Amino acid sequence: MPEDLEQLILNRKTPDDPLIALVGESANLAGMLFGDRVGGKDTLRKTEKRIGKILDCPDFSVPELIRQTFHCDDNVKDFFNLSAEDVEIMVNVLEWGKANPMEIVAHMDYGAALGTTAPNDAPEVLIGHFLTELALSRKRGDEINQILMLAQESLYRCLPDSEVFVALLNTAQPPVLQAKFYVGTQMHVNAEDFAVPMSQSASAIAQCLQSQSPTQWITGTSGLGLPYTPFGQMPFKHAYLAPIVVCKQAIGLCFTGRLKGEAFDERECVWIDQIVDHIASGFDKNRG
């Protein structure tokens, strides 16, 4: 431990010492990352100004600090195991300010791990809140990434024990359905692992996009079309496939799967359909 920091912890520094203020700002920022404090663009800008003043660095940027830390610090990289895309999602969630950045990208409930009391709102209560937020987000004309993150949070909170991927078709020939976002319980899985070539026309995912209709899938029927690695080590028992349809064209898919437990009931399927409708409308509105 650096000597200055040790002295600070032992209260051997004067209250007006810059290091005390910097440690305090670091604690605030950590609270935003782990869900103990509310983030958001306005809060981050104020934090950046205060830290920039302490460091005499007017251009100080919290997002850039996060990017550099996860890129350069081997201990941080090994502990959190986040890809560059994960880090960008974390920065976006932090600026969004309505979800726990580390819980979303690292697939861990840090609040529960630290012994804090998790919200006990029933999914039936939460879904109403999230659907309202999605409707307001669309009405405001928010960026599509904000809508997607809110949709991911909605599915993660309201569908227990689920693995959620939001995937979009790319421009390859033949097209490949490539996931852009993932939340769930599997630490060894990243969004980019989810990739399904549309040339696999017999797969349940390809057929779902072709029919443009939601599909309830159960293990033992047709194959999903997912690559064996890593999905062979996490075989799904149930899945609900909801295509994202814009201007009568399927542009992507919301995949919600379970490795154990019961299939998605009718109520949960309706929730997924409603959330995907918001995603599709968000894409449609952002086209212009």
Contacts in CASP RR format, 6 or more apart in sequence:
PFRMAT RR
TARGET T0000
AUTHOR 0000-0000-0000
METHOD contacts of the structure
MODEL  1
MPEDLEQLILNRKTPDDPLIALVGESANLAGMLFGDRVGGKDTLRKTEKR
IGKILDCPDFSVPELIRQTFHCDDNVKDFFNLSAEDVEIMVNVLEWGKAN
PMEIVAHMDYGAALGTTAPNDAPEVLIGHFLTELALSRKRGDEINQILML
AQESLYRCLPDSEVFVALLNTAQPPVLQAKFYVGTQMHVNAEDFAVPMSQ
SASAIAQCLQSQSPTQWITGTSGLGLPYTPFGQMPFKHAYLAPIVVCKQA
IGLCFTGRLKGEAFDERECVWIDQIVDHIASGFDKNRG
4 13 0 8 1.000
4 19 0 8 1.000
5 19 0 8 1.000
5 23 0 8 1.000
7 13 0 8 1.000
8 17 0 8 1.000
8 19 0 8 1.000
8 20 0 8 1.000
8 23 0 8 1.000
13 19 0 8 1.000
13 20 0 8 1.000
14 20 0 8 1.000
18 54 0 8 1.000
21 50 0 8 1.000
21 54 0 8 1.000
22 51 0 8 1.000
22 54 0 8 1.000
22 55 0 8 1.000
25 47 0 8 1.000
25 50 0 8 1.000
25 51 0 8 1.000
25 54 0 8 1.000
28 37 0 8 1.000
28 47 0 8 1.000
29 47 0 8 1.000
29 62 0 8 1.000
30 36 0 8 1.000
31 37 0 8 1.000
32 38 0 8 1.000
32 39 0 8 1.000
32 40 0 8 1.000
32 43 0 8 1.000
32 44 0 8 1.000
32 94 0 8 1.000
32 97 0 8 1.000
32 101 0 8 1.000
33 66 0 8 1.000
33 90 0 8 1.000
33 94 0 8 1.000
33 101 0 8 1.000
33 102 0 8 1.000
34 100 0 8 1.000
34 101 0 8 1.000
34 102 0 8 1.000
34 110 0 8 1.000
34 111 0 8 1.000
34 114 0 8 1.000
35 100 0 8 1.000
35 101 0 8 1.000
35 102 0 8 1.000
35 103 0 8 1.000
35 110 0 8 1.000
35 111 0 8 1.000
36 111 0 8 1.000
38 97 0 8 1.000
39 94 0 8 1.000
39 95 0 8 1.000
39 97 0 8 1.000
40 94 0 8 1.000
40 95 0 8 1.000
40 96 0 8 1.000
40 97 0 8 1.000
41 95 0 8 1.000
43 97 0 8 1.000
44 62 0 8 1.000
44 63 0 8 1.000
44 94 0 8 1.000
44 95 0 8 1.000
47 62 0 8 1.000
48 60 0 8 1.000
48 61 0 8 1.000
48 62 0 8 1.000
51 57 0 8 1.000
51 60 0 8 1.000
51 62 0 8 1.000
52 58 0 8 1.000
52 60 0 8 1.000
62 94 0 8 1.000
63 91 0 8 1.000
63 94 0 8 1.000
63 95 0 8 1.000
66 87 0 8 1.000
66 90 0 8 1.000
66 91 0 8 1.000
66 94 0 8 1.000
67 87 0 8 1.000
67 88 0 8 1.000
67 91 0 8 1.000
69 76 0 8 1.000
70 76 0 8 1.000
70 77 0 8 1.000
70 80 0 8 1.000
70 82 0 8 1.000
70 84 0 8 1.000
70 87 0 8 1.000
71 77 0 8 1.000
71 84 0 8 1.000
71 87 0 8 1.000
80 102 0 8 1.000
80 106 0 8 1.000
81 106 0 8 1.000
81 187 0 8 1.000
82 90 0 8 1.000
82 105 0 8 1.000
82 106 0 8 1.000
83 190 0 8 1.000
83 192 0 8 1.000
85 190 0 8 1.000
85 191 0 8 1.000
85 192 0 8 1.000
86 105 0 8 1.000
86 106 0 8 1.000
86 190 0 8 1.000
87 105 0 8 1.000
89 104 0 8 1.000
89 105 0 8 1.000
89 149 0 8 1.000
89 181 0 8 1.000
90 101 0 8 1.000
90 102 0 8 1.000
90 104 0 8 1.000
90 105 0 8 1.000
91 101 0 8 1.000
92 145 0 8 1.000
92 146 0 8 1.000
92 149 0 8 1.000
93 99 0 8 1.000
93 100 0 8 1.000
93 101 0 8 1.000
93 104 0 8 1.000
93 105 0 8 1.000
93 149 0 8 1.000
94 101 0 8 1.000
96 146 0 8 1.000
96 149 0 8 1.000
96 150 0 8 1.000
98 133 0 8 1.000
98 150 0 8 1.000
98 153 0 8 1.000
99 149 0 8 1.000
99 150 0 8 1.000
99 153 0 8 1.000
100 110 0 8 1.000
100 111 0 8 1.000
102 108 0 8 1.000
102 110 0 8 1.000
103 109 0 8 1.000
103 110 0 8 1.000
103 111 0 8 1.000
104 149 0 8 1.000
104 152 0 8 1.000
104 153 0 8 1.000
104 156 0 8 1.000
104 183 0 8 1.000
106 187 0 8 1.000
107 182 0 8 1.000
107 183 0 8 1.000
107 184 0 8 1.000
107 185 0 8 1.000
107 186 0 8 1.000
107 187 0 8 1.000
108 187 0 8 1.000
109 118 0 8 1.000
111 118 0 8 1.000
112 118 0 8 1.000
123 157 0 8 1.000
123 158 0 8 1.000
123 159 0 8 1.000
123 160 0 8 1.000
126 154 0 8 1.000
126 157 0 8 1.000
126 158 0 8 1.000
127 154 0 8 1.000
127 158 0 8 1.000
127 271 0 8 1.000
130 150 0 8 1.000
130 153 0 8 1.000
130 154 0 8 1.000
130 157 0 8 1.000
130 158 0 8 1.000
130 275 0 8 1.000
131 154 0 8 1.000
131 274 0 8 1.000
131 275 0 8 1.000
131 278 0 8 1.000
133 150 0 8 1.000
133 154 0 8 1.000
134 147 0 8 1.000
134 150 0 8 1.000
134 151 0 8 1.000
134 154 0 8 1.000
134 275 0 8 1.000
134 278 0 8 1.000
135 278 0 8 1.000
137 146 0 8 1.000
137 147 0 8 1.000
137 150 0 8 1.000
137 278 0 8 1.000
138 147 0 8 1.000
138 278 0 8 1.000
138 281 0 8 1.000
138 282 0 8 1.000
138 285 0 8 1.000
141 282 0 8 1.000
141 285 0 8 1.000
141 286 0 8 1.000
143 286 0 8 1.000
144 282 0 8 1.000
144 283 0 8 1.000
144 286 0 8 1.000
147 278 0 8 1.000
147 279 0 8 1.000
147 282 0 8 1.000
148 166 0 8 1.000
148 180 0 8 1.000
148 181 0 8 1.000
148 279 0 8 1.000
149 181 0 8 1.000
151 166 0 8 1.000
151 254 0 8 1.000
151 275 0 8 1.000
151 276 0 8 1.000
151 278 0 8 1.000
151 279 0 8 1.000
152 164 0 8 1.000
152 166 0 8 1.000
152 181 0 8 1.000
152 183 0 8 1.000
153 183 0 8 1.000
154 271 0 8 1.000
154 275 0 8 1.000
155 162 0 8 1.000
155 164 0 8 1.000
155 183 0 8 1.000
155 254 0 8 1.000
155 256 0 8 1.000
155 272 0 8 1.000
155 275 0 8 1.000
156 162 0 8 1.000
156 164 0 8 1.000
156 183 0 8 1.000
156 184 0 8 1.000
158 268 0 8 1.000
158 271 0 8 1.000
159 256 0 8 1.000
159 264 0 8 1.000
159 268 0 8 1.000
159 271 0 8 1.000
159 272 0 8 1.000
161 185 0 8 1.000
161 258 0 8 1.000
161 259 0 8 1.000
161 260 0 8 1.000
161 261 0 8 1.000
162 184 0 8 1.000
162 256 0 8 1.000
162 257 0 8 1.000
162 258 0 8 1.000
163 182 0 8 1.000
163 183 0 8 1.000
163 184 0 8 1.000
163 185 0 8 1.000
163 186 0 8 1.000
163 189 0 8 1.000
163 234 0 8 1.000
163 236 0 8 1.000
163 256 0 8 1.000
163 257 0 8 1.000
163 258 0 8 1.000
163 259 0 8 1.000
164 181 0 8 1.000
164 182 0 8 1.000
164 183 0 8 1.000
164 184 0 8 1.000
164 254 0 8 1.000
164 255 0 8 1.000
164 256 0 8 1.000
164 257 0 8 1.000
165 179 0 8 1.000
165 181 0 8 1.000
165 182 0 8 1.000
165 191 0 8 1.000
165 194 0 8 1.000
165 253 0 8 1.000
165 254 0 8 1.000
165 255 0 8 1.000
166 179 0 8 1.000
166 180 0 8 1.000
166 181 0 8 1.000
166 182 0 8 1.000
166 244 0 8 1.000
166 253 0 8 1.000
166 254 0 8 1.000
166 255 0 8 1.000
166 279 0 8 1.000
167 177 0 8 1.000
167 178 0 8 1.000
167 179 0 8 1.000
167 180 0 8 1.000
167 194 0 8 1.000
167 196 0 8 1.000
167 252 0 8 1.000
167 253 0 8 1.000
167 254 0 8 1.000
167 255 0 8 1.000
168 177 0 8 1.000
168 178 0 8 1.000
168 180 0 8 1.000
168 244 0 8 1.000
168 251 0 8 1.000
168 252 0 8 1.000
169 175 0 8 1.000
169 176 0 8 1.000
169 177 0 8 1.000
169 178 0 8 1.000
169 198 0 8 1.000
169 209 0 8 1.000
169 250 0 8 1.000
169 251 0 8 1.000
169 252 0 8 1.000
170 176 0 8 1.000
170 177 0 8 1.000
170 178 0 8 1.000
174 197 0 8 1.000
174 198 0 8 1.000
174 199 0 8 1.000
175 197 0 8 1.000
175 198 0 8 1.000
176 195 0 8 1.000
176 196 0 8 1.000
176 197 0 8 1.000
176 198 0 8 1.000
177 194 0 8 1.000
177 195 0 8 1.000
177 196 0 8 1.000
177 197 0 8 1.000
177 198 0 8 1.000
177 205 0 8 1.000
177 206 0 8 1.000
177 209 0 8 1.000
177 252 0 8 1.000
177 253 0 8 1.000
178 192 0 8 1.000
178 194 0 8 1.000
178 195 0 8 1.000
179 191 0 8 1.000
179 192 0 8 1.000
179 193 0 8 1.000
179 194 0 8 1.000
179 195 0 8 1.000
179 255 0 8 1.000
180 191 0 8 1.000
181 191 0 8 1.000
182 189 0 8 1.000
182 190 0 8 1.000
182 191 0 8 1.000
182 194 0 8 1.000
186 230 0 8 1.000
186 234 0 8 1.000
188 230 0 8 1.000
188 233 0 8 1.000
189 230 0 8 1.000
189 234 0 8 1.000
193 227 0 8 1.000
193 229 0 8 1.000
193 230 0 8 1.000
193 231 0 8 1.000
194 226 0 8 1.000
194 231 0 8 1.000
194 255 0 8 1.000
195 227 0 8 1.000
196 203 0 8 1.000
196 205 0 8 1.000
196 206 0 8 1.000
196 224 0 8 1.000
196 225 0 8 1.000
196 226 0 8 1.000
196 227 0 8 1.000
198 206 0 8 1.000
198 209 0 8 1.000
200 206 0 8 1.000
200 225 0 8 1.000
201 207 0 8 1.000
201 210 0 8 1.000
202 222 0 8 1.000
202 223 0 8 1.000
203 222 0 8 1.000
203 223 0 8 1.000
203 224 0 8 1.000
203 225 0 8 1.000
204 215 0 8 1.000
204 217 0 8 1.000
204 221 0 8 1.000
204 222 0 8 1.000
204 223 0 8 1.000
204 224 0 8 1.000
204 225 0 8 1.000
204 239 0 8 1.000
204 241 0 8 1.000
205 224 0 8 1.000
205 225 0 8 1.000
205 226 0 8 1.000
205 241 0 8 1.000
205 253 0 8 1.000
205 255 0 8 1.000
206 225 0 8 1.000
207 215 0 8 1.000
207 222 0 8 1.000
208 214 0 8 1.000
208 215 0 8 1.000
208 241 0 8 1.000
208 243 0 8 1.000
208 253 0 8 1.000
209 243 0 8 1.000
209 250 0 8 1.000
209 252 0 8 1.000
209 253 0 8 1.000
210 250 0 8 1.000
211 243 0 8 1.000
212 243 0 8 1.000
212 245 0 8 1.000
212 248 0 8 1.000
212 250 0 8 1.000
213 243 0 8 1.000
214 240 0 8 1.000
214 241 0 8 1.000
214 242 0 8 1.000
214 243 0 8 1.000
214 269 0 8 1.000
214 272 0 8 1.000
214 273 0 8 1.000
214 276 0 8 1.000
215 240 0 8 1.000
215 241 0 8 1.000
216 238 0 8 1.000
216 239 0 8 1.000
216 240 0 8 1.000
216 241 0 8 1.000
216 263 0 8 1.000
216 264 0 8 1.000
216 269 0 8 1.000
217 224 0 8 1.000
217 236 0 8 1.000
217 238 0 8 1.000
217 239 0 8 1.000
217 240 0 8 1.000
217 241 0 8 1.000
218 237 0 8 1.000
218 238 0 8 1.000
218 263 0 8 1.000
219 235 0 8 1.000
219 236 0 8 1.000
219 237 0 8 1.000
219 238 0 8 1.000
224 231 0 8 1.000
224 236 0 8 1.000
224 239 0 8 1.000
226 232 0 8 1.000
234 259 0 8 1.000
235 259 0 8 1.000
236 257 0 8 1.000
236 258 0 8 1.000
236 259 0 8 1.000
237 258 0 8 1.000
237 259 0 8 1.000
237 260 0 8 1.000
237 261 0 8 1.000
237 263 0 8 1.000
238 257 0 8 1.000
238 258 0 8 1.000
238 261 0 8 1.000
238 262 0 8 1.000
238 263 0 8 1.000
238 264 0 8 1.000
239 255 0 8 1.000
239 256 0 8 1.000
239 257 0 8 1.000
239 258 0 8 1.000
240 255 0 8 1.000
240 256 0 8 1.000
240 257 0 8 1.000
240 264 0 8 1.000
240 268 0 8 1.000
240 269 0 8 1.000
240 272 0 8 1.000
241 253 0 8 1.000
241 254 0 8 1.000
241 255 0 8 1.000
242 253 0 8 1.000
242 254 0 8 1.000
242 256 0 8 1.000
242 272 0 8 1.000
242 273 0 8 1.000
242 276 0 8 1.000
243 250 0 8 1.000
243 252 0 8 1.000
243 253 0 8 1.000
243 254 0 8 1.000
243 276 0 8 1.000
244 250 0 8 1.000
244 251 0 8 1.000
244 252 0 8 1.000
244 253 0 8 1.000
244 254 0 8 1.000
244 276 0 8 1.000
244 279 0 8 1.000
244 280 0 8 1.000
244 283 0 8 1.000
245 251 0 8 1.000
245 280 0 8 1.000
246 280 0 8 1.000
246 283 0 8 1.000
246 284 0 8 1.000
246 287 0 8 1.000
247 284 0 8 1.000
251 283 0 8 1.000
254 272 0 8 1.000
254 275 0 8 1.000
254 276 0 8 1.000
254 279 0 8 1.000
256 264 0 8 1.000
256 272 0 8 1.000
257 264 0 8 1.000
258 264 0 8 1.000
264 272 0 8 1.000
END
